[in-house]
Amino acid sequence: MTYFPNIKSKIDAKNFLIPILQPPNSYFPEFLKSKFEEYIEYYKANLESEVDKKIPFEGGKTDTIISKIESISNGILESVTKYYEGNIFEATQIFNNTLDNNFFHELDVLTIVNAGDSFYRTRKNENKMFSKEDLFHIKFELRHIVSTNRFSVPGFPALYLGDTTYTCWEEFGQHKLRDLYFSRFQNTRDLKVIHIEKIEDFLEKLDGEKDINLTQTLSYFVLFPLTIACSIKTQFPLGNFKPEYIIPQLLLQYISKKPNIDGLKFPSTRIDYSRLSKVKGYNYVFPVKSITKSGFCEILKETFHCTEPTSLELEEIINNPIGTSHSMGPVHDGREIELIKGIRSKYSNSSFGKLEHRLLSRSIGRLS
C-alpha cells in the first residue's frame, strides 16, 4: 500500500495498448526489437525510480524488475532469431529457459477461472446437424487438419473458446451469423490460466480491488514484453508463414507441458473494443493434456461439459419468430454493443444475447 499509489500514478495506458499494428513491409524481428526498446525506455523513465529503486527487494537489489524485463525481451528476440535461422528446437529451448530462468512459475501470472463459468464455441454450417462432439476440439485422428493460427500449432489439437458468441463471430471474420452453430461450454473445476490482459481491463480491476496486489502489478510489468510478442497483428493473413505467430505458438507448447497451467486467456486482434461496453471479449485456448490415437483428450472431456449445438436459424424455427416476447433474453444488464457506427444497443436484445440466453437454459453434459 505504501508504494502502490505512486506506481499506479506513473502507469500511462497508451504505452501498454494492444493489439499492435506493424508498418507495411516491416521486418518482424526489427519491429519486435523496436517495440521492446520503446517499452524499456518508458519503464526506465517513468517506473524504475518508483519500483526498482524504492521497493526493498530481496538482497537489496535495485534492478530486480527492469533486469527481468530486459532478460525476457532478449530471450524472446533470441528465440525469434533462431526460428528465422531454421533452428526451431533451439528457439524452443531458449524460449522455455527464458521463462523458467525468470521464475515464470513464481510470478503472479495465473488467473483463476471459477468452476461453472460459461464459454462459447462456434462452427460453420456444413449442411448437416452437428452434435456436441462436432463442437469439441478436433479429434486426434484428424490432427492433420489442425492448421497454423496465432495460438495453434499445426497438428496439435486444442480447445478454443470465447467469452461470448459475439467474440466467436468476430474470430470467424464476421461470417454470416445464420450459417454458424454455437455450443455453450462450462468448466467443471477451477482453471488456472495465463492471462494476456488489456491495460484498460487491468487498471479497472485494480480500481475495483479492496486489497491492492502489488505483486500482480509488478508481474504485469515484467511480462509485458511477452504480451507485446503475442499481440502483433499479422501483416500477411493469408501467408503460410506468419512470424507474429512464433512466440504465441511457443507459449502454447510451453503451457501444454505444464500440469499446473490449464490454458491461456487472451484478447482478440479482430475486435474493436471501443464498440463494447461491459461485454466480455476474450478468447481462451486449452491445449490437450492427454494424447491418444483417436477421439478426444480425456482431461478436457472431464474439464469441459457442453450443450448440443444450435444456430440462429434453428432457434427461429423453434421459436418463430425469435424476437417475440416469450423468447426475449434477460432484462438490460448494462452490456451494450455498437455494430453500426454511432448506434449502441442492448447486448441482451441482439442475436448474440438471445442465443446465449437460449444456451444458458439448455442442458449441459459430458461427451460420451
Disulfide bonds with the S-S distance in Angstrom:
none
